[in-house]
């Protein structure tokens, strides 16, 4: 996948996750209003559900934002050092898949 396609995909993912997060914020606000209207002790469960969805969508949005930022920063660093992006990618793979990477290295040797 070319860098332009990857950047476009990451931008689209960022926009989608931000929209989901914004919708969850609105739903959370509405649940809070409903709770205040019904009384603080009313056990309808909407607040718990709204908070869990808000938390989940915020986590997804933060992940998308971090991924996008890492991609953009790696691309800017590639212009300064052509090996930095590849080295970072290899280090990330080694952290997550040490056995698979070792097996691939053994096959290449």
Helices and strands as residue ranges (DSSP letters): H 3-38, H 46-80, H 84-96, H 98-108
